[in-house]
Amino acid sequence: MNCCRINDIYDYIEGSLPPGRRQDMEGHLEACPKCRRAVEERKLISGAAAALPPLEVPADFTDRVMRRIAPVKAKLPVWLIILASLSSLVALGSVALIASGRSLMGIALGASHSFWEYAKSAAVLTAKAATLLSLAGKIIQSLLESAAKGLSLANSLVSPWLQVVILGLMTALIISLAFAARKKISLGD
């Protein structure tokens, strides 16, 4: 057996080791003076700690500790926060203006031109998307009407018991396809 771990030593002292493990530990302690000394030292420490009187905590202990940990911070006035934010924004804008090498009017005109180009592109895309959605709606509507007519015709031509058989076969087919897809996805294909 290797030398004892500290957790095993404490479990041994407290008597919480399983019987087989306890026997192994006792055998090791007979052969290893280092571990035997560690167990004796821990027993002395445990005995000394057990002999101490119970610690009584004052009623206001938590409040005193919390005051020392997190002292109440003074809040800054709102106008000071706004002023600091605005001055940071002006400084950042000034740096960007100087770094670009362009005038403030040139930057404003460029931004205005870009904004209007983006707005025109967005309007065209929105109109095209609305047209596509309208056409898709019409196609889906005609497909659903055709399916409803076909089902109505099939319903009048097929007897009720045959309809039940067809529905059962279709359900079985859908379930088997779902299981096959799940298997294919789980295999990573």
C-alpha positions in Angstrom: 0.0 0.0 0.0 1.2 3.5 -0.8 1.4 6.1 2.0 -1.9 7.3 3.3 -3.7 10.2 1.8 -4.8 13.0 4.3 -8.5 12.2 3.6 -7.9 8.6 4.5 -6.2 9.6 7.7 -9.1 11.8 8.8 -11.6 9.1 7.9 -9.5 6.6 9.9 -9.5 8.8 13.0 -13.3 9.5 12.7 -14.0 5.8 12.2 -15.7 6.3 8.8 -13.5 3.9 6.7 -15.1 0.7 5.5 -13.9 -2.4 7.4 -11.6 -3.7 4.6 -10.1 -0.4 4.0 -9.6 0.1 7.7 -7.7 -3.2 8.0 -5.4 -2.2 5.1 -4.8 1.1 6.8 -3.9 -0.5 10.1 -1.5 -2.8 8.4 0.1 0.1 6.6 0.4 2.1 9.9 2.2 -0.8 11.6 4.8 -0.8 8.8 5.1 3.0 8.1 6.4 5.3 10.9 5.8 8.4 8.8 2.0 7.6 8.4 1.8 6.5 12.0 3.3 9.9 13.1 0.8 11.7 10.8 -2.1 9.9 12.4 -0.9 10.6 15.9 -0.4 14.3 15.1 -3.9 14.5 13.6 -5.4 12.8 16.7 -3.7 15.4 18.9 -5.1 18.2 16.7 -8.6 16.7 16.7 -8.5 16.3 20.5 -7.3 19.8 21.0 -10.1 21.2 18.8 -12.7 19.1 20.5 -11.5 20.4 23.9 -12.1 24.0 22.9 -15.2 25.7 24.3 -18.0 26.4 21.8 -17.5 29.7 20.0 -20.2 32.2 20.6 -20.8 34.7 17.8 -22.1 38.1 18.7 -25.6 38.9 17.4 -24.4 41.7 15.2 -21.4 39.8 13.8 -22.8 39.4 10.2 -23.6 43.1 10.0 -20.2 44.2 11.2 -18.4 41.9 8.7 -20.6 43.0 5.8 -19.9 46.7 6.6 -16.2 46.0 6.4 -16.4 43.9 3.3 -18.6 46.2 1.2 -18.7 49.7 2.5 -21.6 51.8 1.2 -20.5 53.7 -1.9 -21.4 57.2 -2.4 -23.5 57.6 -5.6 -22.3 60.1 -8.2 -24.7 62.7 -9.3 -26.5 61.9 -12.6 -25.4 65.1 -14.2 -21.7 64.1 -13.6 -22.2 60.7 -15.2 -23.9 62.4 -18.3 -21.2 65.0 -18.5 -18.4 62.3 -18.4 -20.2 60.2 -21.0 -20.6 63.2 -23.4 -17.0 64.3 -23.0 -15.9 60.7 -23.7 -18.1 60.7 -26.8 -16.7 64.0 -28.0 -13.1 62.9 -27.5 -13.7 59.7 -29.4 -15.4 61.5 -32.2 -12.5 64.0 -32.4 -10.0 61.2 -32.6 -11.9 59.5 -35.3 -12.3 62.8 -37.2 -8.5 63.5 -37.0 -7.6 59.9 -37.9 -9.8 59.9 -41.0 -8.3 63.1 -42.4 -11.7 64.3 -43.7 -13.7 67.2 -42.7 -16.8 66.9 -40.5 -19.0 67.9 -43.4 -17.5 65.3 -45.7 -18.1 62.6 -43.1 -21.7 63.7 -42.6 -22.4 63.8 -46.3 -20.8 60.3 -46.8 -22.9 58.9 -43.9 -26.0 60.5 -45.3 -25.4 59.1 -48.8 -24.7 55.6 -47.4 -27.8 55.7 -45.3 -30.0 56.6 -48.2 -28.5 53.9 -50.4 -29.1 51.3 -47.6 -32.7 52.6 -47.2 -33.3 52.2 -51.0 -31.9 48.7 -51.0 -34.0 47.7 -48.0 -37.1 49.1 -49.7 -36.5 47.1 -52.9 -35.7 43.9 -50.9 -38.9 44.3 -48.8 -41.0 44.8 -52.0 -39.5 41.7 -53.6 -40.0 39.6 -50.4 -43.7 40.7 -50.2 -44.2 39.7 -53.9 -42.6 36.3 -53.3 -44.7 35.7 -50.2 -47.8 36.6 -52.1 -47.0 34.2 -54.9 -46.1 31.5 -52.5 -49.4 31.9 -50.7 -51.3 31.7 -54.0 -49.4 28.5 -55.0 -50.0 26.9 -51.6 -53.6 27.8 -51.7 -54.1 26.2 -55.1 -52.2 23.1 -54.0 -54.4 22.7 -50.9 -57.6 23.2 -52.9 -56.4 20.5 -55.4 -55.6 18.1 -52.5 -59.0 18.7 -50.9 -60.8 18.0 -54.1 -58.7 14.8 -54.6 -59.4 13.6 -51.1 -63.1 14.3 -51.5 -63.1 12.3 -54.7 -61.1 9.5 -53.2 -63.4 9.5 -50.2 -66.5 9.0 -52.4 -64.8 6.2 -54.4 -63.2 4.1 -51.6 -65.2 2.2 -48.9 -64.7 3.1 -45.3 -62.9 -0.1 -44.3 -60.4 0.4 -47.1 -59.9 4.0 -46.0 -58.9 2.7 -42.5 -56.5 0.2 -44.1 -54.9 3.0 -46.2 -54.6 5.3 -43.2 -53.0 2.5 -41.2 -50.5 1.9 -44.0 -49.7 5.6 -44.3 -49.2 5.9 -40.6 -46.9 2.9 -40.5 -44.9 4.3 -43.5 -44.5 7.7 -41.8 -43.4 6.1 -38.5 -40.8 3.9 -40.3 -39.5 6.9 -42.2 -39.2 8.8 -38.9 -37.2 6.0 -37.3 -35.0 5.6 -40.4 -34.3 9.4 -40.4 -33.5 9.3 -36.7 -31.1 6.4 -37.2 -29.5 8.1 -40.1 -29.0 11.3 -38.1 -27.6 9.4 -35.1 -25.1 7.7 -37.3 -24.0 11.0 -38.7 -24.8 10.3 -42.3 
